Amino acid sequence: MTRLHVISAATRPTSSGRPLAAWVGERARAHGGFEVTSVDLAEIALPFLDEPEYASSGVYTNPHTLEWSALVDSADAFVFVLPMYNGGFTAPFKNAIDFLYKEWGGKPVALFSYSAGPTGGAPAAEMLLPVLTRLGMLPTERRVAVPGINALIGPDGFQAPEGLAEELAGMLDEVAALASEPVSA
Ligand SMILES: Cc1cc2nc3c(=O)[nH]c(=O)nc-3n(C[C@H](O)[C@H](O)[C@H](O)COP(=O)(O)O)c2cc1C
């Protein structure tokens, strides 16, 4: 079974990403074929990159890096639940990505973005793509963007607009297909 990590890439204590990522995790479990682990970047609480060696060396000295490495390494594929700040991806998430290298490589990744405004964070996902391909990740062609996030978070969590579950399911189908393809030499 594909081990899918759903990473909530936000760190604010009042993040809308948390209930949204919980919903994505539920849908991924219901999709079937995935062993889903929910990862909250706020709980991981990484400092700014503080390793003396390049991540590509795989030589880590700090316990927080070793733990983050083991967690990411244990995934076969990812969904990144990604907020948009000032038209781009967030600094804490880029920092978390930069901590590691080989742990990301060759793995499918689906981008599920959100924002307060009308773009749903699509520009942040677009901006992240070259970073992911530089790491040798395999981004899905489909991406999902959720606009107007603030109006969709209520006391019962995230209220999905009509059609969103189907959009996510399509993207997860692609993750499953990419994960089942043999890795090319
Ligand atoms: C620093 C910052 C910058 C933001 N910039 C934008 C923006 O450029 N466009 C937009 O639609 N929303 C923007 N927002 C609103 C966020 O998309 C919205 O608050 C979303 O919930 C943020 O994710 P979070 O709640 O997980 O932190 C910004 C929010 C923050 C905190």
The ligand as an ORCA input file, in Angstrom:
! r2SCAN-3c Opt
* xyz 0 1
  C       1.621     36.747      5.568
  C       0.315     36.504      4.843
  C       0.207     36.864      3.517
  C      -0.970     36.611      2.812
  N      -1.031     36.905      1.479
  C      -2.124     36.566      0.781
  C      -2.169     36.756     -0.622
  O      -1.227     37.217     -1.256
  N      -3.299     36.416     -1.277
  C      -4.373     35.862     -0.639
  O      -5.364     35.555     -1.281
  N      -4.348     35.652      0.691
  C      -3.243     35.981      1.411
  N      -3.209     35.761      2.757
  C      -4.354     35.131      3.389
  C      -4.109     33.637      3.457
  O      -4.136     33.013      2.202
  C      -5.150     33.008      4.365
  O      -5.147     33.699      5.605
  C      -4.846     31.567      4.633
  O      -5.761     31.106      5.581
  C      -3.438     31.452      5.166
  O      -3.130     30.146      5.535
  P      -3.010     29.757      7.076
  O      -4.322     30.155      7.709
  O      -2.802     28.296      7.036
  O      -1.852     30.534      7.620
  C      -2.063     36.016      3.476
  C      -1.945     35.668      4.829
  C      -0.770     35.883      5.505
  C      -0.660     35.456      6.950
*
